[in-house]
């Protein structure tokens, strides 16, 4: 099942779950997709982040900050990965403003043609902009089921849940099922 020519963005930060990220690094390009890791670069040309369990270093040199609407629309899928990535990306210098990564996801959700993938604790990133997905069917990590319900989401006890342009996965350990569903969805788009 080829997704040749499709463009996928994965939000990225320290404390990433190495097994999940390494799986994406291999699996999406294997199907022909162009894969980009996107982060806040804080004015730097690149940042080296470290993984959560094995402290694997990985450099990122692409940012979602100041991304134009046209460039955003060039993506076929945007993924919020598991683990602490979303918690780190929720940081904002001004607590009266929406964090840049959450604002980016709000913009992505305004583009119905972009598949949005959120797995495990990735749903944390959506809390500042939860109105864009309130009422949607989702699965999250077991530790976040109450959060999902408090966000006004419809929790479904499955490993992967599809609700239109939103694909959610239970945990980083389910990244293979989650990635497969994203690939299947992009292959028919």
Residue pairs with C-beta under 8 A, 6 or more apart in sequence:
1 31
1 183
1 184
1 187
2 31
2 32
2 187
3 28
3 31
3 32
3 33
3 76
3 183
3 186
3 187
4 31
4 32
4 33
5 32
5 33
5 34
6 32
6 33
6 34
6 76
6 77
6 186
6 189
7 33
7 34
7 36
7 74
7 75
7 76
7 77
8 28
8 33
8 34
8 35
8 36
8 75
8 76
8 77
8 78
8 79
8 182
8 186
9 36
9 37
9 38
9 64
9 75
9 77
9 78
9 79
10 21
10 24
10 35
10 36
10 37
10 38
10 78
10 79
10 81
11 37
11 38
11 39
11 64
11 78
11 79
11 80
11 81
11 85
11 86
11 89
11 101
11 104
11 125
12 21
12 37
12 38
12 39
12 49
12 58
12 60
12 81
12 85
13 39
13 40
13 49
13 84
13 85
13 88
13 89
14 49
14 50
14 84
14 85
14 88
15 50
15 51
15 52
15 83
15 84
15 85
15 87
15 88
16 49
16 51
16 52
16 58
16 81
16 83
16 84
16 85
17 51
17 52
17 53
17 81
17 82
17 83
17 85
17 120
17 172
17 175
18 51
18 52
18 53
18 54
18 56
19 172
19 173
19 175
20 81
20 82
20 83
20 119
20 172
20 175
21 51
21 58
21 81
22 56
23 175
23 176
23 179
24 35
24 79
24 81
24 175
24 179
25 35
27 176
27 179
27 183
28 35
28 179
28 183
29 35
31 183
31 187
33 76
33 183
33 186
36 62
36 75
37 58
37 60
37 62
38 60
38 62
38 63
38 64
38 67
39 47
39 49
39 60
39 62
39 63
39 64
39 89
40 63
40 64
40 65
40 89
40 100
40 101
41 47
41 60
41 61
41 63
41 65
45 61
46 59
46 60
46 61
47 59
47 60
47 61
48 57
48 58
48 59
48 60
49 57
49 58
49 59
49 60
50 56
50 57
50 58
51 57
51 58
52 83
52 84
64 100
64 101
64 104
65 100
65 104
67 104
69 107
72 107
72 108
72 111
72 114
73 111
73 113
73 114
75 108
75 114
76 113
76 114
76 115
76 186
76 189
77 114
77 115
77 116
77 117
77 182
77 185
77 186
78 105
78 108
78 114
78 115
78 116
78 117
79 116
79 117
79 118
79 119
79 122
79 182
80 86
80 105
80 116
80 117
80 118
80 119
80 122
80 123
80 125
80 126
81 119
81 120
81 122
81 172
82 119
82 120
82 121
82 122
82 141
82 169
82 171
82 172
82 175
83 120
83 121
83 172
84 121
85 122
86 101
86 121
86 122
86 123
86 124
86 125
87 121
87 124
89 99
89 101
89 102
89 125
90 99
90 101
90 102
90 124
90 125
90 127
90 128
91 99
92 98
92 99
92 100
98 106
98 128
98 129
99 125
99 128
101 125
102 125
102 126
102 127
102 128
102 129
103 129
105 116
105 125
105 126
105 129
105 132
106 129
106 132
108 114
108 116
109 116
109 129
109 132
109 133
109 165
110 132
112 164
112 165
113 165
113 189
114 165
115 165
115 167
115 182
115 185
115 186
115 189
116 165
116 166
116 167
117 166
117 167
117 168
117 169
117 178
117 182
118 125
118 126
118 138
118 166
118 167
118 168
118 169
119 168
119 169
119 170
119 171
119 172
119 174
119 175
119 178
120 140
120 141
120 144
120 169
120 170
120 171
120 172
120 174
121 140
121 141
121 143
121 144
123 138
123 140
123 144
123 147
123 148
123 151
123 153
123 168
124 144
124 147
126 132
126 133
126 151
127 147
127 151
130 151
130 152
130 153
133 151
133 153
133 166
134 151
134 152
134 153
135 152
135 153
135 154
136 153
136 154
136 163
136 164
136 166
137 153
137 154
137 156
137 161
137 163
138 148
138 153
138 154
138 155
138 156
138 161
138 163
138 166
138 168
139 155
139 156
139 157
139 158
139 159
139 160
139 161
139 168
139 169
139 170
140 147
140 148
140 153
140 155
140 168
140 170
141 170
141 171
142 170
142 171
145 155
148 155
149 155
158 170
159 169
159 170
159 174
159 177
160 167
160 168
160 169
160 170
160 174
160 177
160 178
160 181
161 167
161 168
162 181
162 185
167 178
167 181
167 182
167 185
169 175
169 177
169 178
169 181
